[in-house]
Amino acid sequence: MQTDAVKVNLRVDLTGKTALVTGAGSGIGYGVAKVLAENGAQVLVNDISPELAQEAARQIKGRPFPGDITSVDLINQVKETPIDILVNNAGFQHVSPLEEFPPEIFRRLLEVMLVAPFLLCQAVVPGMKKRGFGRIVNIASVHAKIASAYKAGYVSAKHGILGLTRVTALETAGFGITVNAICPGYVDTPLVRNQLKDLAASHNLPPERVLEEIILRPVPQKRLLQPEEVGYLALFLCSAAASSITAQGYTIDGGWVQI
Ligand SMILES: NC(=O)c1ccc[n+]([C@@H]2O[C@H](COP(=O)([O-])OP(=O)(O)OC[C@H]3O[C@@H](n4cnc5c(N)ncnc54)[C@H](O)[C@@H]3O)[C@@H](O)[C@H]2O)c1
């Protein structure tokens, strides 16, 4: 992690707060869950893979909360659990030209990355309003603000979640609740590593040239972010110092999109 060059010493006291992080068994979700746990939150580690949820929870001393966020059971479980911090992170990618994009994968992308976060917001907001405190952090993407070719489903879902972020923020303002999105550029996670082969095929390039020539080409810093860097931005948004920051979409991308 490049931020190691400058020791990160951002501390926020989250003692007594319960945080639910979806898709926390891997990548960015794990990075966010780890940073929140290190700062005192009791973290419910959700993942569709029970093994990943279990192992990540063990590592960060959180509580496994396995399940598919698109399932009614999981949403009902969340309704019964007091949640102070919700991080909507779970997601996946599919790379394909528009004409060949499988409609069922397009629908699933929206289901996981837009409909489920909406249902989770519905599930946690009443309790947050009652307790007078809440933080919702939606892990969107630079693809909430700009498009890339061959990512119709992903870009549609991410543009959608930025809209959902803003509406939820407006309806919860005045209750001690803030709702923001984080819009990362490329982060070094399995989601990015796994798409190198598909991007290579779509762009007609050998896979070893995709990172440099496609992914990092527009990024001034010429590096992938580390998951903890997103974690620290989420931590700041959960702090009292960020009480007035709501309805925003924060880009963290090495200087790529500048909006
Ligand atoms: N990696 C990047 O460059 C990048 C950039 C911008 C935004 N994002 C976003 O960050 C989020 C996390 O991505 P990542 O790169 O860490 O991916 P990842 O594949 O490393 O992790 C995603 C996790 O979500 C879980 N998951 C998937 N579907 C789920 C479901 N229905 N219910 C519960 N868990 C589920 C997976 O099992 C996996 O552990 C995604 O929303 C992604 O769109 C990633």
The ligand as an SDF file (V2000), in Angstrom:
LIG
                    3D

 44 48  0  0  0  0  0  0  0  0999 V2000
  -11.9360   -3.1360   -7.6830 N   0  0  0  0  0  0  0  0  0  0  0  0
  -12.1820   -1.9850   -8.2770 C   0  0  0  0  0  0  0  0  0  0  0  0
  -11.3800   -1.4710   -9.0600 O   0  0  0  0  0  0  0  0  0  0  0  0
  -13.4470   -1.2340   -7.9810 C   0  0  0  0  0  0  0  0  0  0  0  0
  -13.5260    0.0970   -8.4090 C   0  0  0  0  0  0  0  0  0  0  0  0
  -14.6720    0.8280   -8.1550 C   0  0  0  0  0  0  0  0  0  0  0  0
  -15.7120    0.2440   -7.4690 C   0  0  0  0  0  0  0  0  0  0  0  0
  -15.6210   -1.0460   -7.0570 N   0  0  0  0  0  0  0  0  0  0  0  0
  -16.7590   -1.6020   -6.3410 C   0  0  0  0  0  0  0  0  0  0  0  0
  -16.3350   -2.0490   -5.0720 O   0  0  0  0  0  0  0  0  0  0  0  0
  -17.1670   -3.1290   -4.6690 C   0  0  0  0  0  0  0  0  0  0  0  0
  -16.2890   -4.2990   -4.2580 C   0  0  0  0  0  0  0  0  0  0  0  0
  -15.5110   -4.7050   -5.3580 O   0  0  0  0  0  0  0  0  0  0  0  0
  -14.1490   -5.5260   -5.2140 P   0  0  0  0  0  0  0  0  0  0  0  0
  -13.2730   -5.0420   -6.2800 O   0  0  0  0  0  0  0  0  0  0  0  0
  -13.6930   -5.4900   -3.8230 O   0  0  0  0  0  0  0  0  0  0  0  0
  -14.6700   -6.9690   -5.6420 O   0  0  0  0  0  0  0  0  0  0  0  0
  -14.3500   -8.4230   -5.0420 P   0  0  0  0  0  0  0  0  0  0  0  0
  -14.8070   -9.3620   -6.0890 O   0  0  0  0  0  0  0  0  0  0  0  0
  -12.9720   -8.5060   -4.5210 O   0  0  0  0  0  0  0  0  0  0  0  0
  -15.3350   -8.4920   -3.7900 O   0  0  0  0  0  0  0  0  0  0  0  0
  -16.7260   -8.4760   -3.9220 C   0  0  0  0  0  0  0  0  0  0  0  0
  -17.3050   -9.3580   -2.8360 C   0  0  0  0  0  0  0  0  0  0  0  0
  -18.7410   -9.2640   -2.9260 O   0  0  0  0  0  0  0  0  0  0  0  0
  -19.2780  -10.5410   -2.7110 C   0  0  0  0  0  0  0  0  0  0  0  0
  -20.6090  -10.6190   -3.3130 N   0  0  0  0  0  0  0  0  0  0  0  0
  -20.9160  -10.6340   -4.6210 C   0  0  0  0  0  0  0  0  0  0  0  0
  -22.2460  -10.7480   -4.7780 N   0  0  0  0  0  0  0  0  0  0  0  0
  -22.7790  -10.7780   -3.5340 C   0  0  0  0  0  0  0  0  0  0  0  0
  -24.1090  -10.9010   -3.0470 C   0  0  0  0  0  0  0  0  0  0  0  0
  -25.1410  -11.0070   -3.8840 N   0  0  0  0  0  0  0  0  0  0  0  0
  -24.3090  -10.9110   -1.7100 N   0  0  0  0  0  0  0  0  0  0  0  0
  -23.2560  -10.8190   -0.8490 C   0  0  0  0  0  0  0  0  0  0  0  0
  -21.9750  -10.7210   -1.2650 N   0  0  0  0  0  0  0  0  0  0  0  0
  -21.7440  -10.7070   -2.5900 C   0  0  0  0  0  0  0  0  0  0  0  0
  -18.2800  -11.4920   -3.3780 C   0  0  0  0  0  0  0  0  0  0  0  0
  -18.3930  -12.8170   -2.8960 O   0  0  0  0  0  0  0  0  0  0  0  0
  -16.9410  -10.8470   -3.0280 C   0  0  0  0  0  0  0  0  0  0  0  0
  -16.3820  -11.3690   -1.8460 O   0  0  0  0  0  0  0  0  0  0  0  0
  -18.0960   -3.4350   -5.8350 C   0  0  0  0  0  0  0  0  0  0  0  0
  -19.3420   -2.8090   -5.6420 O   0  0  0  0  0  0  0  0  0  0  0  0
  -17.3650   -2.8180   -7.0030 C   0  0  0  0  0  0  0  0  0  0  0  0
  -18.2280   -2.4570   -8.0280 O   0  0  0  0  0  0  0  0  0  0  0  0
  -14.5020   -1.8020   -7.3020 C   0  0  0  0  0  0  0  0  0  0  0  0
  1  2  1  0
  2  3  2  0
  2  4  1  0
  4  5  1  0
  4 44  2  0
  5  6  2  0
  6  7  1  0
  7  8  2  0
  8  9  1  0
  8 44  1  0
  9 10  1  0
  9 42  1  0
 10 11  1  0
 11 12  1  0
 11 40  1  0
 12 13  1  0
 13 14  1  0
 14 15  2  0
 14 16  1  0
 14 17  1  0
 17 18  1  0
 18 19  2  0
 18 20  1  0
 18 21  1  0
 21 22  1  0
 22 23  1  0
 23 24  1  0
 23 38  1  0
 24 25  1  0
 25 26  1  0
 25 36  1  0
 26 27  1  0
 26 35  1  0
 27 28  2  0
 28 29  1  0
 29 30  1  0
 29 35  2  0
 30 31  1  0
 30 32  2  0
 32 33  1  0
 33 34  2  0
 34 35  1  0
 36 37  1  0
 36 38  1  0
 38 39  1  0
 40 41  1  0
 40 42  1  0
 42 43  1  0
M  CHG  2   8   1  16  -1
M  END
$$$$
